[in-house]
Amino acid sequence: PCIGQWNRKDVPSGVPNSIVTSYNRNFAKRADGNPDTHAFVTSPEMVTALVFAGRLDFNPLKDSLTTPDGKEFMFAPPHGEELPSKGYDQGEDTYVPPSTEPIDVIVSPESDRLQLLEPFKPWDGKDMTEMPILIKAQGKCTTDHISMAGPWLKYRGHLENISNNMYIGAVNAENGETNNVKNQLTG
């Protein structure tokens, strides 16, 4: 769900809410596509404790929970090794070198998800000048504003279609809106 793929049904889009996660994404719309979801990043231990408590103000070092039989329960502080004593697993070498034989890649011309590309022409050594400004972003502009995740991921193999996603999350300094820019080529 860290790239907008959480098909969340419990909170309608536009309803303010909070979630707590242990993965490194807390930008607006990043987890569930809802601009009003406030995502807080914390440790897996803290996420687990908050899930059991069912509330965000729970402090697992000081607060207790009531079990179904009415008894009080407190979590023990987490402990563990700072680093693995035997080092990290080196993993598996999964690199497969490209074939030296010619390969035909066949993509349907009607595909909106995959697109065969022609190599770019070599740079002629001249810098481009008088380039049009596509958008002047207002305020915070992260990679999540530049290329939104979620439904756009299906186009990542199609340069023209994924390009339609560019900057749609950035606030346009000309009009204060998102996903509202003038096409500099077509008007």
Summary of the structure (lengths in Angstrom):
residues: 187
radius of gyration: 24.0
end to end distance: 36.4
largest distance: 77.0
contacts: 330
relative contact order: 0.12
helix: 13%
strand: 12%
